[in-house]
Amino acid sequence: MSGRLQGKRVVFIGAATGIGRETVKLFAAEGAQLVIVDNNLEAGQASADAVGAQFLVCDISLEDSVRSTIDTAAHKLGGIDVLVNNAAIQYSGLITDFDVERWDRIYAVNVKGVFLACKHAIPHLRKSKAAAIVSTASLAGKRGGGGMTAYSSTKGAVIALTTALALELAPDRIRVNSICPGWVDTPFNDPAIKHMGGAEVQAKILASMVPLGRQAVPAEIAPLFVYLASDESSFMTAQSIVIDGGVFN
C-alpha cells in the first residue's frame, strides 16, 4: 500500500461486519491510526483486533454514550482528523404495516446517530489541519423502492445532512461527503432480501436492474472511503457519491 492515510487519526463508527469491516482493513493498510466504534462488542472487538486498532463500544442513538466515546477516542488518538459514520440498521416493510417503534429506532440509529457523532467530533476536527467526515448513505436515499420507505428516508436524510453540514463547516476547512452504495453482498441486506422473496428472487431482479448485472462486494466500496478520507480529495466536499454498478444514471 502507498500510505495514503499515513498519520490520519480516524474514528470509524460501524466496522463490525460488511463494508465497515473491509474498509478498516484498507484504512489500516494505508497507515491510518484507528479507533473502531460499534455496539456489537464481540464482532467489533474482532474487527479491531484484526487490524491492530483500539475498540470502543457505543450506542450511537444515545448522546451521553456518543459524547463519552468520541472524547475517549480523541484522547487515545491525540486528536481526530477523520470521522467515518458507517453504523446503520435496516428494517423493511410496507409503510401501512410499519410500527412506530421500528420507525423511531431506525431514525435514532441512521440519522440521529450521524448527527450526534458529528456534533461531538467537530470540536476535535476543528483542531486538525486536514479534517474530513465521511458518512455512509445509500442508493436508497436517492432512489427508494417499495418496502424500503423507512430505510430510504433515513438515507435521504444523511444525504441532505451531508450537503448542509459541508457548507456549514467549509469555513473550518472540514470536508463532508457521503457514499451511496447500491446492492452489496453483505448480511446487512438480509431484511430487504427477505422482503423481496429470497436470494433467488433478488438475484433475478439485480440481473435485470443493474447494468453490470450483479451486486458489489465490500472490497469494491472500501477504496472510495479511503479516497474521501485522504488528502487526495482535498477539494471535494458536499458530495454524495453513488457506487452502484450503473443503476443511478
Stockholm file with secondary structure:
# STOCKHOLM 1.0

chainA/1-249         MSGRLQGKRVVFIGAATGIGRETVKLFAAEGAQLVIVDNNLEAGQASADAVGAQFLVCDISLEDSVRSTIDTAAHKLGGIDVLVNNAAIQYSGLITDFDVERWDRIYAVNVKGVFLACKHAIPHLRKSKAAAIVSTASLAGKRGGGGMTAYSSTKGAVIALTTALALELAPDRIRVNSICPGWVDTPFNDPAIKHMGGAEVQAKILASMVPLGRQAVPAEIAPLFVYLASDESSFMTAQSIVIDGGVFN
#=GR chainA/1-249 SS CCCTTTTCEEEEECCSSHHHHHHHHHHHHTTCEEEEEESCHHHHHHHHHHHTCEEEECCTTSHHHHHHHHHHHHHHHTSCSEEEECCCCCCCCCGGGCCHHHHHHHHIIIIIHHHHHHHHHHHHHTTSSSEEEEEECCGGGTSCCTTCHHHHHHHHHHHHHHHHHHHHHGGGTEEEEEEEECCBSSGGGHHHHHHHTCHHHHHHHHHHHSTTSSCBCGGGTHHHHHHHHSGGGTTCCSCEEEESTTCCC
#=GC SS_cons         CCCTTTTCEEEEECCSSHHHHHHHHHHHHTTCEEEEEESCHHHHHHHHHHHTCEEEECCTTSHHHHHHHHHHHHHHHTSCSEEEECCCCCCCCCGGGCCHHHHHHHHIIIIIHHHHHHHHHHHHHTTSSSEEEEEECCGGGTSCCTTCHHHHHHHHHHHHHHHHHHHHHGGGTEEEEEEEECCBSSGGGHHHHHHHTCHHHHHHHHHHHSTTSSCBCGGGTHHHHHHHHSGGGTTCCSCEEEESTTCCC
//
